[in-house]
Amino acid sequence: MNEVELIFTALAELSTRQIVETNNATGMEENKVTGKIGGSIAKNAKTVLENKTGKKVISTEMGWHSLYP
């Protein structure tokens, strides 16, 4: 995982945590919905960066395909 991938993962986790705290989400279903929202925030940011730089954020160096050829 490269530096940019780590940053977007952290953004997804932080966004999710803050939304959970703001909405007082409890239980599996509420937290599942909140997790998807946090993930979509990071996905949107990733898409904007890729569009501005013309480079893909996700690396293929250490992906699952390299673990299981």
C-alpha positions in Angstrom: 0.0 0.0 0.0 1.5 3.3 -1.0 1.4 6.6 0.9 -1.7 8.0 -1.0 -3.6 4.8 -0.4 -2.9 5.0 3.3 -4.1 8.6 3.4 -7.4 7.8 1.7 -7.9 4.8 4.0 -7.3 7.1 7.0 -9.8 9.7 5.5 -12.4 7.0 5.2 -11.9 5.8 8.8 -11.8 9.3 10.2 -14.9 10.4 8.3 -16.8 7.3 9.4 -15.8 7.8 13.1 -16.9 11.4 13.1 -20.2 10.6 11.4 -20.8 7.9 14.0 -20.1 10.3 16.8 -22.2 13.0 15.4 -25.2 10.8 14.7 -24.7 8.6 17.8 -24.9 5.5 15.6 -25.4 2.2 17.4 -25.8 -1.3 16.2 -24.6 -3.1 13.1 -27.1 -1.6 10.6 -26.5 2.1 11.6 -22.7 1.6 11.6 -22.8 -0.3 8.3 -24.6 2.7 6.7 -22.2 5.1 8.3 -19.2 3.1 7.1 -20.5 3.3 3.5 -20.9 7.1 3.8 -17.3 7.4 5.2 -16.0 5.2 2.4 -17.8 7.3 -0.2 -16.2 10.5 1.1 -12.8 9.0 0.5 -13.8 7.6 -2.9 -15.0 11.0 -4.0 -11.7 12.6 -2.8 -9.7 9.9 -4.6 -11.7 10.5 -7.8 -11.0 14.2 -7.7 -7.3 13.7 -7.2 -7.1 11.2 -10.0 -8.9 13.6 -12.3 -6.6 16.5 -11.4 -3.3 14.5 -11.7 -4.2 12.1 -14.4 -2.7 9.3 -12.2 -4.3 6.3 -10.6 -4.1 6.3 -6.8 -4.4 2.5 -6.3 -1.1 0.8 -6.8 -0.8 -2.7 -8.3 2.6 -3.4 -6.6 1.2 -5.1 -3.5 -2.3 -6.0 -4.4 -4.1 -9.3 -3.9 -3.1 -10.4 -7.4 0.6 -10.4 -6.4 -0.2 -12.6 -3.3 -2.2 -15.1 -5.3 -0.9 -15.2 -8.9 
